[in-house]
Structures are given as C-alpha cells and as structure tokens.
Amino acid sequence: MSGAKGRDNTVVVGGSPRVDLLPPEVKLGKRHAAMRRRLAFGVVLVFIATAVAAGIATISAIDSQVRLASAQERTTLLLAQQTEFSEVRQLAGDVDSITLLRQAAASTEVNWQSLVNALQSTLPAGVAITTITADVATPIELPAVPTAALEGDRVGTVSLLLTAPTIVEIGAWMQSIRTLDGYVDVQMSTASINAAGTYDIAITVHIGTLAYSERFGVLEAPVPAPADDVAVESTDTETEG
C-alpha cells in the first residue's frame, strides 16, 4: 500500500448495501410533521399555563371577595354594637362635660374659712374685725387689674373694718398679713376715732391664686366667655362681725 495521504481507499468487505430511494419531498414532509407536533405541543403548554394562571386569578378573586365579605360583616357587627352602647357613650360624654363644668365653676372658689381664721389668729390684743366685704373674680369675669405700683397681681379684694384701742400695733399686723398664704398685699384706707374713743380702721387686702380651694382640681382648659344673654350675678359677700 502506498503512503499517499488524503483519500481513504479502505474497502469494506461484507457490508450491507444501502440506497436512499425516497424522494426529497418525503423527507421534507417528515420534518414538517415533526415541526407541527412541536408547535401543537407548545400550543398545549401555552393553553395549560393560561388556564393555570386564570385559575389562580379566579381563586385569588374569590378569596378577596370572601375576605371583603368577612370585613363587611365585622363592620356591620361593630356598628350594631356601637348603636347598642350609644347611650353608654353618651352618658360617659355627659359625665366628662359635667366634670369639666364643675371644675370650671369651682375654679375661683376661695377658701374663706381658712383666710378669715388666719387673719383672726394674727390680730393684736384688743383689735376686732367688725365687717368683712369680699369681691373676687369668677370663671366668666376676670380679676381687677392693679392700679397702684405697690399692688400685686390678685384675684380678689377683701375690705376689712377694724376697731382698735390704738393704731400703733396695726402697722406691724399689716406686715404680718403679707406672710400669710393666699394674701398678696395690704393697705390702710382710713383711720378715725369713734364715739367710744377707739379707732375705726379700714383695711384693704388683696388675695392671690393661693387662696383658691381647688376642691375639684386645677382647671387646665380655658373657660369660655359668657354669652350675651347670660346675666352675671354679683360675687360681693359681706359678713358682719
């Protein structure tokens, strides 16, 4: 054998002879048939995927409808319960309103017993209070504005009429009043000798917020102004000694 390269001159002995006698159209038809099967299979897959997606969407919509119906049912139940307890809620609101109104009405209540007792306990010997007149602010009436330089901020004024054998001790007593809780300042208005030979002395005392009793607590919310048709009664009180 030669050592020539390139063409294979090997001879196969005993092999089966094969001859392709089918026309090209048959082969082409087979390829088209295979392609049609693949396309049909793809269409089936797309149809199945679409059906599954539609089923999932339908299930989700049904679940949403069920949850919506459940939420509506709970809302209806809650509204029914609110209606059932509307009177209780109204009563609770009324209690809060009454509590606030009571607090507002008593916000300027003065503890007169404590103030008068404190005054009497400091009186010098022989000095007596014959008349006490008080004028204080109300929840709908602002306190008077100080008109003198020595007057402090106050919520009310107490006018005292005293009888004393002399006026020497009155000055020291007036200074002691300033140290009492609830009192802001004190001034002597007049002093005169009466028919009995003793002195009639008029004293004006101003009281501050410490004089409030605060029985129902401190009012935090502002008190509304009174309506035009609401009559404000005088708060002057007078006690004869």
Secondary structure, 3 states (H helix, E strand, C coil): CCCCCCCCCCCCCCCCCCCCCCCHHHHHHHHHHHHHHHHHHHHHHHHHHHHHHHHHHHHHHHHHHHHHHHHHHHHHHHHHHHHHCHHHHHHHHHHHHHHHHHHHHCCCCECHHHHHHHHHHHCCCCCEEEEEEEEECECCECCCCCCCCCCCCCCEEEEEEEEECCCHHHHHHHHHHCCCCCEEEEEEEEEEECCCCCEEEEEEEEECHHHECCCCCCCCCCCCCCCCCCCCCCCCEEEEC
